[in-house]
Amino acid sequence: MNDGLISMKLPPMPYFITIGESTFRPGEQHPSRRKLGIFDLLFVVKGALYMGEDDRHWTVAEGQTLLLLPDRYHYPVKPCETETVFYWIHFDFPGVWYEEARHIHDGESDIHPVRQTWSNPYQLRIPQYASLPEFALAERHLRKMLADFKRHRSAAYWNGQQLFLELLRLLEEQLAGKEGSPAKELADQTEAYLRQHYQAEVTNGTLAEALRFHPNYIVRCMKEIYACTPMEYLHRYRMEQAKLLLVKTEWPMTQIAEHVGFPNTPYFSNCFKQYAGISPMRFRKQYLP
């Protein structure tokens, strides 16, 4: 079965509502629900649940998770065969979310080449159905969430939100481990190097020397994963850093240019205007009182 991914464009953040623990004896089963309006995240710690959602069926065994979607019909495929214990979390997400097919080692990526200064910063992607390698850690979080939920409302709110986001992180990391590829690993290493050294003089040659790969292979991996060459990424990243400095400092253009890797100020100004559509000074004036 080709299980899908659930993608959520952040912000806003997913919002934890409530948690519970249920035990089904042999012959009992999960109730049917239609268009619940919220997400229902299941963690099975003992036995197995036999669940369906529209035309898809899953056996959710010990150490596995299933995310039931808010606009679907979910139902039991058959009763539990053994004693089954599971946690359930209800959460809401008022933002944009969608299903996508899972692609492993196919070179596809939802990563934007460079995060723009005021753009949507992240997209959360988690598997709808998964086996968690760190399920013991997830179970500890779930027990703590359930205990905290019975405490004072303020403490329960903050602790619950933090632990819920940690569970989502574990699910996303499980996906990242399966979708890794040599090309993506090298592209991510290249991106990290460029972010760390954007103030210095960087060329394809210095990249190759630092990462110990042929420059043509580095370029190919970056284009495959980030849809741009390393030098294109570097240029865009420098421009976005310049935007931040123009808004958050009173530095002169010469200092900003040098800080983001441009020893020649007129050249920096020309590059910035080509990138942003206006000069650095006009960009700064937009945000002055």
Backbone as JSON, one array per atom type, in Angstrom:
{
  "sequence": "MNDGLISMKLPPMPYFITIGESTFRPGEQHPSRRKLGIFDLLFVVKGALYMGEDDRHWTVAEGQTLLLLPDRYHYPVKPCETETVFYWIHFDFPGVWYEEARHIHDGESDIHPVRQTWSNPYQLRIPQYASLPEFALAERHLRKMLADFKRHRSAAYWNGQQLFLELLRLLEEQLAGKEGSPAKELADQTEAYLRQHYQAEVTNGTLAEALRFHPNYIVRCMKEIYACTPMEYLHRYRMEQAKLLLVKTEWPMTQIAEHVGFPNTPYFSNCFKQYAGISPMRFRKQYLP",
  "N": [[0.84, -1.18, 0.0], [0.56, 2.2, -0.86], [1.24, 4.57, 1.19], [0.17, 7.83, 2.13], [1.35, 11.24, 2.54], [0.86, 13.87, 4.87], [0.71, 17.2, 4.41], [1.34, 20.31, 5.91], [1.07, 23.72, 5.74], [2.97, 26.04, 7.36], [3.14, 29.23, 9.11], [-0.34, 28.88, 10.35], [0.36, 27.1, 13.49], [-0.17, 23.59, 14.16], [-2.69, 22.75, 16.54], [-3.01, 21.52, 19.69], [-5.71, 19.84, 21.2], [-7.04, 17.84, 22.9], [-6.4, 14.81, 24.79], [-6.51, 11.25, 25.16], [-6.71, 7.92, 26.61], [-7.43, 4.67, 25.6], [-8.8, 1.4, 26.11], [-9.47, -1.56, 24.5], [-11.28, -4.54, 24.7], [-11.02, -7.97, 23.44], [-13.04, -8.27, 20.59], [-14.2, -5.78, 20.82], [-14.36, -2.5, 19.25], [-13.16, 0.37, 17.41], [-15.08, 3.37, 17.33], [-17.23, 4.5, 14.62], [-16.9, 7.46, 12.67], [-17.9, 10.41, 10.97], [-16.61, 13.05, 9.1], [-15.36, 14.52, 11.27], [-14.16, 16.96, 11.77], [-11.85, 17.67, 13.06], [-8.4, 16.66, 13.47], [-7.44, 13.3, 14.21], [-5.19, 11.6, 15.96], [-3.68, 8.53, 16.34], [-1.98, 6.34, 18.57], [-0.82, 3.22, 18.96], [-0.18, 1.12, 21.64], [-0.39, -1.43, 22.5], [-1.53, -4.56, 21.23], [-3.75, -4.38, 18.4], [-5.33, -2.14, 16.14], [-7.91, -2.16, 13.72], [-8.44, -0.28, 11.16], [-10.32, 1.85, 9.01], [-10.54, 4.34, 6.42], [-12.51, 6.13, 4.42], [-11.89, 4.61, 1.4], [-9.65, 3.19, 2.22], [-7.64, 0.91, 4.13], [-6.13, -0.02, 7.25], [-3.93, -1.9, 9.36], [-3.18, -1.17, 12.49], [-0.67, -1.65, 14.47], [1.13, -2.51, 17.52], [3.36, 0.06, 18.43], [2.9, 1.62, 16.24], [1.47, 4.37, 14.33], [-1.43, 6.26, 13.35], [-2.96, 8.72, 11.42], [-6.01, 10.15, 11.36], [-8.12, 11.87, 9.16], [-9.74, 15.11, 9.11], [-11.92, 15.55, 7.4], [-13.0, 13.18, 6.5], [-14.53, 9.88, 6.34], [-14.19, 7.68, 8.89], [-13.73, 4.38, 10.25], [-14.21, 1.15, 11.94], [-12.56, -1.66, 10.61], [-12.65, -4.29, 11.41], [-13.38, -6.01, 14.53], [-11.24, -5.78, 17.48], [-8.76, -8.29, 17.98], [-7.22, -9.05, 20.11], [-6.51, -7.84, 23.45], [-6.34, -4.38, 23.27], [-4.56, -1.42, 23.51], [-4.46, 2.04, 23.27], [-3.4, 5.43, 22.64], [-5.09, 8.47, 21.95], [-5.09, 11.52, 20.19], [-6.63, 14.57, 19.76], [-6.47, 17.19, 17.5], [-6.31, 20.47, 16.04], [-6.02, 22.21, 12.93], [-6.0, 25.15, 11.48], [-4.93, 26.1, 9.15], [-3.61, 25.74, 5.76], [-3.76, 22.53, 4.45], [-2.9, 19.39, 2.9], [-3.07, 16.26, 1.13], [-0.41, 14.25, -0.09], [1.24, 12.08, -2.42], [3.54, 9.57, -1.33], [6.91, 9.87, -2.06], [9.87, 8.26, -2.45], [13.31, 8.6, -2.61], [13.18, 9.86, -5.11], [13.99, 12.28, -5.91], [12.27, 14.42, -5.69], [11.2, 17.44, -4.14], [9.95, 19.64, -1.64], [11.24, 21.83, -0.8], [11.93, 25.23, -0.66], [14.15, 27.2, -2.66], [15.5, 29.42, -1.38], [14.62, 30.78, 1.67], [12.56, 33.5, 1.76], [12.64, 36.75, 3.31], [10.22, 37.57, 4.58], [8.56, 35.45, 4.17], [6.46, 32.45, 4.08], [7.63, 30.26, 6.46], [7.94, 27.44, 6.74], [7.1, 24.01, 6.01], [5.29, 21.49, 7.27], [5.59, 18.03, 7.13], [4.21, 14.93, 7.49], [3.94, 11.36, 7.89], [0.92, 9.62, 7.15], [0.45, 7.08, 8.11], [2.49, 5.14, 10.12], [5.46, 3.5, 11.41], [7.1, 4.04, 14.35], [10.47, 4.45, 15.09], [11.37, 5.54, 17.49], [9.39, 4.91, 19.4], [9.12, 4.36, 22.11], [9.98, 6.72, 23.34], [8.02, 8.44, 22.36], [5.8, 7.31, 23.66], [6.36, 7.93, 26.32], [6.08, 10.71, 26.23], [3.35, 10.82, 25.64], [2.18, 9.69, 27.95], [2.93, 11.63, 29.8], [1.59, 13.87, 28.75], [-1.07, 13.06, 29.11], [-1.2, 12.89, 31.91], [-0.63, 15.55, 32.59], [-2.83, 16.79, 31.51], [-4.83, 16.54, 33.31], [-4.26, 18.31, 35.23], [-3.88, 21.7, 36.57], [-5.38, 24.16, 34.51], [-3.79, 26.1, 33.08], [-1.13, 25.1, 33.27], [-1.5, 22.62, 32.03], [-2.13, 23.42, 29.45], [0.23, 24.71, 28.35], [2.25, 22.74, 28.72], [1.09, 20.61, 27.36], [0.92, 21.57, 24.68], [3.65, 21.84, 24.03], [4.65, 19.19, 24.26], [3.05, 17.92, 22.38], [3.91, 19.12, 19.97], [6.48, 18.09, 19.99], [5.94, 15.39, 19.53], [4.98, 15.56, 16.89], [7.35, 16.33, 15.7], [8.88, 13.98, 16.02], [7.47, 12.29, 14.31], [7.87, 13.58, 11.86], [10.66, 13.37, 11.64], [10.93, 10.63, 11.39], [9.9, 10.27, 8.86], [11.77, 11.76, 7.39], [14.04, 10.2, 7.67], [13.43, 8.02, 6.05], [13.18, 9.16, 3.56], [15.6, 10.07, 2.83], [18.44, 10.59, 0.69], [21.47, 10.11, -1.22], [21.87, 12.36, -2.91], [20.21, 14.32, -1.76], [21.33, 14.5, 0.77], [23.9, 15.54, 0.21], [23.16, 17.94, -1.01], [21.92, 19.24, 1.14], [24.12, 19.49, 2.85], [25.63, 21.23, 1.31], [23.94, 23.48, 1.27], [24.0, 24.16, 4.02], [26.72, 24.79, 4.31], [26.92, 27.05, 2.63], [25.25, 28.86, 3.95], [26.69, 29.22, 6.29], [29.05, 30.36, 5.42], [28.51, 32.58, 3.87], [29.41, 35.19, 4.01], [31.98, 35.18, 3.18], [34.33, 34.76, 0.42], [33.1, 32.6, -1.86], [33.31, 29.9, -4.06], [32.57, 27.53, -6.7], [34.77, 25.91, -6.69], [35.89, 26.21, -4.08], [33.79, 25.14, -2.65], [33.81, 22.48, -3.57], [36.28, 21.65, -2.58], [35.83, 21.9, 0.19], [33.67, 20.17, 0.67], [34.45, 17.86, -0.51], [33.66, 16.71, -2.94], [33.12, 16.4, -6.47], [32.81, 19.45, -8.27], [30.86, 19.57, -10.32], [29.09, 17.52, -9.62], [28.12, 18.45, -7.19], [26.76, 20.75, -8.06], [24.8, 19.49, -9.65], [23.35, 18.03, -7.72], [22.35, 20.1, -6.09], [20.7, 21.44, -7.94], [18.86, 19.45, -8.41], [17.61, 19.05, -5.92], [17.18, 21.59, -4.71], [16.49, 23.19, -6.79], [18.18, 25.11, -7.93], [21.46, 26.42, -8.67], [24.5, 26.13, -6.65], [25.75, 28.7, -6.55], [23.7, 30.39, -7.32], [21.96, 29.98, -5.18], [23.56, 30.99, -3.11], [23.75, 33.7, -3.85], [21.05, 34.55, -3.66], [20.6, 34.09, -0.96], [22.39, 35.89, 0.23], [21.19, 38.3, -0.59], [18.76, 38.19, 0.81], [19.71, 38.3, 3.43], [20.75, 40.85, 3.35], [18.39, 42.35, 3.12], [17.32, 41.99, 5.71], [19.25, 43.33, 7.25], [19.01, 45.92, 6.28], [16.53, 46.65, 7.27], [16.69, 46.18, 10.05], [18.93, 47.46, 11.04], [20.92, 50.49, 11.22], [23.03, 50.66, 9.59], [25.42, 51.89, 7.19], [25.36, 51.67, 3.55], [27.77, 50.65, 2.58], [28.81, 49.15, 4.71], [26.83, 47.2, 5.04], [26.95, 45.95, 2.53], [29.57, 44.86, 2.57], [29.27, 43.13, 4.74], [27.57, 41.14, 3.8], [29.05, 39.93, 1.89], [29.9, 41.43, -0.34], [32.37, 43.24, -1.52], [32.38, 45.44, -3.16], [30.49, 48.23, -3.23], [28.76, 49.64, -5.14], [28.31, 47.54, -6.95], [26.97, 45.74, -5.3], [24.62, 47.24, -4.83], [23.5, 47.31, -7.4], [23.04, 44.57, -7.82], [21.22, 44.07, -5.77], [19.05, 45.68, -6.56], [18.3, 44.39, -8.93], [17.46, 42.01, -7.85], [15.45, 42.63, -5.87], [13.9, 44.53, -7.07], [13.89, 47.2, -6.4], [16.05, 49.86, -5.22], [18.55, 49.42, -2.58], [18.38, 51.58, -0.73], [15.81, 52.65, -1.18], [14.35, 50.42, -0.48], [14.86, 50.3, 2.27], [13.7, 52.73, 3.1], [11.0, 52.19, 2.9], [10.27, 51.19, 5.34], [10.71, 53.06, 7.22], [9.69, 55.44, 9.73]],
  "CA": [[0.0, 0.0, 0.0], [1.33, 3.44, -0.96], [0.69, 5.5, 2.17], [0.39, 9.21, 1.78], [1.9, 12.21, 3.48], [0.01, 15.01, 5.15], [1.52, 18.41, 4.42], [0.7, 21.47, 6.53], [1.85, 24.94, 5.52], [3.07, 26.8, 8.6], [2.09, 29.18, 10.12], [-0.33, 28.7, 11.79], [0.83, 25.83, 13.99], [-1.2, 22.67, 14.64], [-3.13, 23.14, 17.88], [-3.44, 20.4, 20.52], [-7.0, 20.06, 21.89], [-7.26, 16.93, 24.02], [-5.76, 13.49, 24.69], [-7.12, 10.2, 25.96], [-6.2, 6.55, 26.49], [-8.54, 3.73, 25.51], [-8.49, -0.03, 26.1], [-10.52, -2.38, 23.91], [-11.17, -5.99, 24.89], [-11.3, -8.69, 22.2], [-14.42, -8.12, 20.14], [-14.58, -4.37, 20.78], [-13.81, -1.83, 18.09], [-13.18, 1.83, 17.38], [-16.35, 3.86, 16.77], [-17.24, 5.14, 13.31], [-17.15, 8.89, 12.7], [-17.87, 11.04, 9.65], [-16.3, 14.48, 9.06], [-15.22, 14.95, 12.66], [-13.8, 18.37, 11.78], [-10.52, 17.82, 13.66], [-7.52, 15.53, 13.25], [-7.42, 12.29, 15.26], [-3.9, 10.92, 15.85], [-3.71, 7.33, 17.16], [-0.73, 5.67, 18.89], [-1.15, 1.93, 19.54], [0.89, 0.65, 22.52], [-0.59, -2.87, 22.73], [-2.54, -5.12, 20.36], [-3.86, -3.81, 17.05], [-6.6, -1.58, 15.67], [-8.15, -2.4, 12.3], [-9.12, 0.96, 10.85], [-10.54, 2.26, 7.63], [-10.9, 5.73, 6.17], [-13.03, 6.07, 3.05], [-11.65, 3.31, 0.77], [-8.34, 2.69, 2.62], [-7.65, 0.11, 5.35], [-4.85, -0.19, 7.92], [-3.76, -2.6, 10.63], [-2.31, -0.31, 13.28], [-0.18, -2.55, 15.51], [1.95, -1.91, 18.58], [4.47, 0.86, 17.93], [2.53, 2.32, 15.0], [0.58, 5.52, 14.44], [-2.33, 6.53, 12.23], [-3.59, 10.03, 11.49], [-7.32, 10.19, 10.7], [-8.27, 13.22, 8.64], [-10.96, 15.72, 9.64], [-13.02, 15.63, 6.44], [-13.23, 11.85, 5.95], [-15.31, 8.9, 7.1], [-13.34, 6.61, 9.4], [-14.58, 3.3, 10.78], [-13.46, -0.08, 12.2], [-12.65, -2.7, 9.58], [-13.1, -5.46, 12.16], [-13.11, -5.84, 15.96], [-9.91, -6.15, 17.97], [-8.62, -9.72, 18.23], [-6.61, -9.17, 21.43], [-6.63, -6.59, 24.2], [-5.66, -3.31, 22.53], [-4.44, -0.18, 24.25], [-3.94, 3.1, 22.41], [-3.65, 6.83, 22.95], [-5.62, 9.27, 20.85], [-4.93, 12.96, 20.32], [-7.4, 15.42, 18.86], [-5.86, 18.49, 17.28], [-6.88, 21.27, 14.96], [-5.09, 22.96, 12.11], [-6.82, 26.04, 10.67], [-4.22, 26.53, 7.95], [-3.75, 24.96, 4.52], [-3.15, 21.2, 4.48], [-3.29, 18.55, 1.78], [-2.42, 14.95, 1.01], [0.46, 14.04, -1.25], [1.77, 10.73, -2.49], [4.89, 9.44, -0.79], [7.95, 9.61, -3.05], [11.12, 7.97, -1.78], [14.48, 8.57, -3.49], [12.84, 10.22, -6.48], [14.53, 13.59, -6.21], [11.3, 15.49, -5.53], [11.39, 18.19, -2.9], [9.12, 20.82, -1.44], [12.08, 22.86, -0.2], [12.14, 26.42, -1.48], [15.59, 27.44, -2.77], [15.92, 30.29, -0.29], [13.49, 31.36, 2.39], [12.54, 34.94, 1.7], [12.65, 37.31, 4.65], [8.89, 37.6, 5.2], [7.76, 34.4, 3.53], [6.05, 31.31, 4.88], [8.94, 29.69, 6.77], [8.12, 26.0, 6.88], [6.01, 23.11, 5.66], [5.35, 20.26, 8.05], [5.18, 16.84, 6.35], [4.24, 13.75, 8.35], [3.26, 10.22, 7.28], [-0.39, 9.32, 7.74], [0.56, 5.79, 8.78], [3.94, 4.99, 10.3], [6.07, 2.8, 12.54], [8.06, 4.98, 14.93], [11.63, 3.84, 15.75], [11.46, 6.07, 18.85], [8.05, 4.85, 19.96], [9.2, 4.42, 23.58], [10.02, 8.13, 23.69], [6.68, 8.97, 22.09], [4.9, 6.84, 24.71], [6.62, 8.73, 27.52], [5.43, 12.01, 26.0], [1.91, 10.63, 25.72], [1.82, 9.52, 29.37], [3.07, 12.93, 30.45], [0.49, 14.71, 28.28], [-2.31, 12.62, 29.75], [-1.15, 13.28, 33.32], [-0.71, 17.01, 32.67], [-4.16, 17.24, 31.09], [-5.7, 16.5, 34.49], [-3.78, 19.31, 36.18], [-4.36, 23.06, 36.41], [-5.6, 24.43, 33.09], [-2.67, 26.81, 32.46], [0.0, 24.17, 33.14], [-1.86, 21.61, 31.04], [-2.09, 24.02, 28.11], [1.58, 24.91, 27.85], [2.95, 21.46, 28.65], [0.48, 19.81, 26.3], [1.33, 22.08, 23.37], [5.07, 21.54, 23.82], [4.82, 17.75, 24.04], [2.39, 17.6, 21.12], [4.83, 19.5, 18.89], [7.59, 17.13, 20.0], [5.45, 14.19, 18.85], [4.99, 15.84, 15.46], [8.76, 16.31, 15.27], [9.29, 12.58, 15.89], [6.85, 11.76, 13.09], [8.54, 14.16, 10.69], [12.0, 12.8, 11.55], [10.77, 9.27, 10.88], [9.75, 10.41, 7.41], [13.04, 12.23, 6.82], [14.96, 9.06, 7.62], [13.09, 7.15, 4.92], [13.24, 9.84, 2.28], [16.95, 10.54, 2.58], [19.13, 10.07, -0.49], [22.79, 10.74, -1.33], [21.76, 13.69, -3.51], [19.63, 15.25, -0.79], [22.31, 14.7, 1.85], [24.94, 16.45, -0.25], [22.55, 19.26, -1.21], [21.73, 19.84, 2.45], [25.44, 19.89, 3.32], [26.0, 22.42, 0.54], [23.15, 24.6, 1.78], [24.53, 24.54, 5.33], [28.02, 25.45, 4.1], [26.69, 28.37, 2.06], [24.7, 29.73, 5.0], [27.72, 29.5, 7.28], [30.18, 31.07, 4.84], [28.04, 33.52, 2.85], [30.13, 36.46, 4.09], [33.31, 34.99, 2.59], [34.35, 34.49, -1.01], [32.78, 31.19, -2.09], [33.21, 29.49, -5.46], [32.35, 26.1, -6.86], [36.01, 25.25, -6.32], [36.01, 26.13, -2.61], [32.77, 24.18, -2.21], [34.3, 21.13, -3.85], [37.36, 21.35, -1.64], [35.29, 21.76, 1.54], [32.74, 19.03, 0.77], [35.16, 16.7, -1.06], [32.94, 16.15, -4.09], [33.38, 17.13, -7.71], [31.87, 20.58, -8.34], [29.71, 19.27, -11.2], [28.15, 16.69, -8.88], [27.48, 19.34, -6.22], [25.79, 21.56, -8.8], [23.69, 18.63, -10.06], [22.53, 17.71, -6.54], [21.63, 21.31, -5.69], [19.63, 21.71, -8.9], [17.85, 18.41, -8.25], [16.89, 19.16, -4.66], [16.83, 22.97, -4.39], [16.07, 23.87, -8.03], [19.09, 26.2, -8.27], [22.87, 26.08, -8.49], [25.02, 26.68, -5.38], [26.02, 30.12, -6.63], [22.39, 31.05, -7.31], [21.49, 29.93, -3.8], [24.38, 31.92, -2.34], [23.37, 35.07, -4.2], [19.73, 34.85, -3.08], [20.72, 34.13, 0.49], [23.02, 37.17, 0.55], [20.2, 39.36, -0.76], [17.8, 38.14, 1.91], [20.4, 38.82, 4.61], [20.84, 42.3, 3.18], [17.08, 42.89, 3.47], [17.21, 42.04, 7.16], [20.13, 44.37, 7.77], [18.44, 47.21, 5.89], [15.38, 46.94, 8.13], [16.97, 46.06, 11.47], [20.09, 48.26, 11.46], [21.12, 51.77, 10.55], [24.34, 50.58, 8.95], [25.52, 52.46, 5.84], [25.35, 50.67, 2.48], [29.09, 50.04, 2.47], [28.94, 48.14, 5.76], [25.91, 46.1, 4.71], [27.5, 45.24, 1.37], [30.71, 44.05, 3.01], [28.81, 42.1, 5.67], [26.94, 40.04, 3.08], [29.96, 39.33, 0.91], [30.11, 42.27, -1.52], [33.34, 44.31, -1.23], [32.11, 46.57, -4.04], [29.15, 48.7, -2.88], [27.89, 49.85, -6.31], [27.91, 46.24, -7.5], [25.94, 45.25, -4.39], [23.37, 47.97, -5.07], [22.94, 46.84, -8.67], [22.53, 43.21, -7.61], [20.03, 44.15, -4.92], [17.94, 46.21, -7.35], [17.86, 43.33, -9.83], [16.8, 40.96, -7.06], [14.27, 43.1, -5.15], [13.11, 45.44, -7.9], [14.13, 48.57, -5.98], [17.38, 50.03, -4.66], [18.61, 49.17, -1.14], [17.92, 52.74, 0.03], [14.35, 52.7, -1.28], [13.83, 49.31, 0.3], [14.93, 50.72, 3.7], [12.77, 53.83, 3.35], [9.64, 51.67, 3.03], [9.99, 50.79, 6.71], [11.02, 54.17, 8.12], [8.48, 56.18, 10.14]],
  "C": [[0.88, 1.24, 0.0], [0.71, 4.48, -0.03], [1.08, 6.92, 1.84], [1.04, 10.0, 2.89], [0.87, 13.31, 3.68], [0.92, 16.22, 5.28], [0.71, 19.56, 4.99], [1.6, 22.68, 6.35], [1.79, 25.8, 6.78], [3.57, 28.21, 8.31], [0.71, 29.14, 9.51], [0.23, 27.34, 12.19], [-0.35, 24.92, 14.3], [-1.46, 22.91, 16.12], [-3.69, 21.92, 18.62], [-4.72, 20.75, 21.27], [-7.14, 19.16, 23.11], [-6.57, 15.59, 23.74], [-6.53, 12.5, 25.55], [-6.43, 8.88, 25.74], [-7.39, 5.61, 26.53], [-8.02, 2.3, 25.51], [-9.7, -0.78, 25.55], [-10.25, -3.85, 24.22], [-11.4, -6.7, 23.56], [-12.78, -8.61, 21.84], [-14.9, -6.68, 20.11], [-13.87, -3.68, 19.62], [-13.96, -0.33, 18.2], [-14.5, 2.31, 16.79], [-16.17, 4.48, 15.39], [-17.56, 6.63, 13.48], [-17.06, 9.43, 11.27], [-17.64, 12.54, 9.78], [-16.27, 15.06, 10.47], [-14.86, 16.43, 12.78], [-12.46, 18.67, 12.42], [-9.71, 16.57, 13.33], [-7.55, 14.59, 14.46], [-6.17, 11.44, 15.06], [-3.85, 9.77, 16.84], [-2.3, 6.77, 17.35], [-1.07, 4.36, 19.58], [0.04, 1.41, 20.36], [0.76, -0.84, 22.83], [-1.68, -3.36, 21.81], [-2.55, -4.49, 18.99], [-5.26, -3.28, 16.83], [-6.71, -1.84, 14.17], [-9.06, -1.27, 11.82], [-9.26, 1.17, 9.35], [-10.87, 3.74, 7.56], [-11.25, 5.83, 4.69], [-12.72, 4.69, 2.46], [-10.29, 2.71, 1.15], [-8.44, 1.98, 3.97], [-6.24, 0.0, 5.92], [-4.99, -1.14, 9.11], [-2.73, -1.8, 11.42], [-1.88, -1.11, 14.51], [0.65, -1.78, 16.53], [3.15, -1.17, 17.98], [4.16, 1.62, 16.67], [1.55, 3.45, 15.28], [-0.29, 5.63, 13.19], [-2.97, 7.89, 12.45], [-4.88, 9.99, 10.67], [-7.66, 11.64, 10.38], [-9.64, 13.8, 8.97], [-12.16, 15.71, 8.7], [-13.39, 14.28, 5.84], [-14.17, 11.02, 6.85], [-14.35, 7.83, 7.58], [-14.17, 5.66, 10.26], [-13.7, 2.09, 11.1], [-13.65, -1.07, 11.05], [-13.12, -4.01, 10.19], [-12.78, -5.24, 13.63], [-11.68, -6.24, 16.32], [-9.88, -7.65, 18.29], [-8.0, -9.99, 19.6], [-6.84, -7.85, 22.18], [-5.76, -5.52, 23.53], [-5.72, -2.02, 23.32], [-3.85, 0.87, 23.31], [-4.25, 4.47, 23.0], [-4.25, 7.49, 21.72], [-5.46, 10.75, 21.19], [-5.82, 13.65, 19.3], [-6.67, 16.75, 18.73], [-6.47, 19.17, 16.07], [-5.75, 21.92, 14.18], [-5.9, 23.85, 11.17], [-6.16, 26.51, 9.38], [-4.49, 25.63, 6.76], [-3.04, 23.62, 4.69], [-3.66, 20.4, 3.29], [-2.55, 17.23, 1.85], [-1.5, 14.97, -0.2], [0.94, 12.61, -1.23], [3.17, 10.7, -1.93], [5.85, 9.08, -1.9], [9.26, 9.4, -2.3], [12.23, 7.83, -2.82], [14.15, 8.94, -4.92], [13.3, 11.62, -6.84], [13.53, 14.72, -6.05], [11.48, 16.16, -4.19], [10.44, 19.36, -2.85], [9.92, 21.96, -0.84], [12.19, 24.04, -1.16], [13.64, 26.73, -1.53], [16.13, 28.31, -1.66], [14.67, 30.85, 0.37], [13.58, 32.87, 2.31], [12.23, 35.51, 3.09], [11.28, 37.27, 5.32], [7.99, 36.51, 4.62], [7.34, 33.34, 4.53], [7.28, 30.46, 5.19], [9.05, 28.18, 6.68], [6.88, 25.26, 6.39], [6.21, 21.8, 6.39], [4.83, 19.11, 7.2], [5.32, 15.63, 7.26], [3.51, 12.6, 7.64], [1.91, 9.98, 7.95], [-0.35, 8.03, 8.56], [2.04, 5.46, 8.9], [4.26, 4.08, 11.47], [7.18, 3.7, 13.07], [9.23, 4.25, 15.57], [11.77, 4.29, 17.21], [10.1, 6.04, 19.54], [8.08, 4.91, 21.49], [9.24, 5.87, 24.05], [8.66, 8.77, 23.47], [5.71, 8.56, 23.2], [5.12, 7.6, 26.01], [5.97, 10.11, 27.4], [3.91, 11.89, 26.17], [1.44, 10.46, 27.17], [1.89, 10.85, 30.1], [1.94, 13.87, 30.03], [-0.82, 14.35, 28.97], [-2.35, 13.02, 31.22], [-1.3, 14.79, 33.46], [-2.12, 17.51, 32.37], [-5.13, 17.3, 32.27], [-5.32, 17.56, 35.52], [-4.44, 20.66, 35.92], [-4.38, 23.44, 34.93], [-4.4, 25.1, 32.42], [-1.48, 25.89, 32.24], [-0.28, 23.13, 32.06], [-1.74, 22.17, 29.63], [-0.67, 24.1, 27.59], [2.35, 23.6, 27.73], [2.41, 20.6, 27.51], [0.9, 20.26, 24.91], [2.77, 21.72, 23.06], [5.29, 20.07, 23.5], [4.17, 17.32, 22.73], [3.29, 17.95, 19.93], [6.04, 18.57, 18.83], [7.17, 15.82, 19.34], [5.42, 14.39, 17.33], [6.42, 15.83, 14.9], [9.25, 14.87, 15.09], [8.71, 11.96, 14.62], [7.54, 12.3, 11.85], [9.95, 13.59, 10.53], [11.96, 11.37, 11.04], [10.65, 9.3, 9.36], [11.07, 10.82, 6.77], [14.04, 11.1, 6.7], [14.7, 8.15, 6.44], [13.3, 7.83, 3.58], [14.64, 10.35, 1.95], [17.54, 9.89, 1.33], [20.5, 10.72, -0.53], [22.73, 12.15, -1.9], [21.23, 14.7, -2.51], [20.62, 15.53, 0.34], [23.39, 15.69, 1.43], [24.38, 17.86, -0.47], [22.34, 19.98, 0.12], [23.07, 20.28, 3.06], [25.91, 21.16, 2.61], [25.25, 23.64, 1.04], [23.7, 25.09, 3.11], [25.86, 25.27, 5.19], [27.82, 26.88, 3.59], [26.14, 29.33, 3.1], [25.77, 30.12, 6.02], [28.83, 30.4, 6.73], [29.77, 32.13, 3.82], [28.78, 34.86, 2.87], [31.5, 36.39, 3.43], [33.19, 34.83, 1.07], [34.18, 32.98, -1.22], [32.66, 30.95, -3.59], [32.88, 28.01, -5.52], [33.59, 25.31, -6.47], [36.17, 25.13, -4.81], [34.97, 25.18, -2.04], [33.26, 22.74, -2.4], [35.39, 20.72, -2.88], [36.82, 21.1, -0.23], [34.45, 20.5, 1.7], [33.32, 17.75, 0.19], [34.32, 15.94, -2.09], [33.28, 16.99, -5.31], [32.37, 18.26, -7.83], [30.67, 20.31, -9.24], [28.66, 18.43, -10.47], [27.42, 17.53, -7.83], [26.42, 20.19, -6.9], [24.57, 20.72, -9.18], [22.76, 18.32, -8.89], [21.73, 18.93, -6.08], [20.47, 21.61, -6.65], [18.5, 20.69, -8.75], [16.99, 18.64, -7.02], [16.38, 20.57, -4.4], [16.45, 23.8, -5.62], [16.92, 25.1, -8.34], [20.52, 25.71, -8.1], [23.36, 26.6, -7.14], [25.24, 28.18, -5.43], [24.72, 30.93, -6.69], [21.82, 31.08, -5.89], [22.24, 30.96, -2.95], [23.97, 33.37, -2.61], [22.03, 35.44, -3.56], [19.81, 34.94, -1.56], [21.37, 35.44, 0.94], [22.02, 38.32, 0.43], [19.18, 39.37, 0.37], [18.43, 38.6, 3.23], [20.53, 40.33, 4.54], [19.51, 42.96, 3.52], [16.93, 43.03, 4.98], [18.04, 43.18, 7.74], [19.61, 45.76, 7.43], [17.29, 47.62, 6.81], [15.78, 47.05, 9.6], [18.18, 46.84, 11.96], [20.05, 49.62, 10.78], [22.49, 51.81, 9.87], [24.31, 51.28, 7.59], [25.61, 51.33, 4.8], [26.69, 49.95, 2.38], [29.25, 48.91, 3.49], [28.04, 46.94, 5.49], [26.47, 45.28, 3.56], [28.65, 44.33, 1.79], [30.26, 42.9, 3.89], [28.21, 40.9, 4.93], [27.79, 39.54, 1.91], [30.19, 40.12, -0.35], [31.1, 43.38, -1.18], [33.1, 45.56, -2.06], [30.67, 47.04, -3.82], [28.27, 48.97, -4.09], [27.42, 48.53, -6.92], [26.82, 45.62, -6.62], [24.6, 45.92, -4.67], [22.71, 47.52, -6.37], [22.33, 45.45, -8.52], [21.24, 43.23, -6.79], [18.83, 44.65, -5.72], [17.41, 45.17, -8.33], [17.06, 42.27, -9.08], [15.47, 41.43, -6.48], [13.38, 44.03, -5.96], [13.25, 46.9, -7.53], [15.53, 48.64, -5.37], [17.38, 49.71, -3.17], [18.07, 50.35, -0.33], [16.4, 52.85, -0.01], [13.71, 51.57, -0.49], [13.8, 49.69, 1.78], [13.87, 51.78, 4.0], [11.33, 53.36, 3.49], [9.25, 51.43, 4.48], [10.34, 51.89, 7.71], [9.74, 54.91, 8.51], [8.34, 57.51, 9.38]]
}
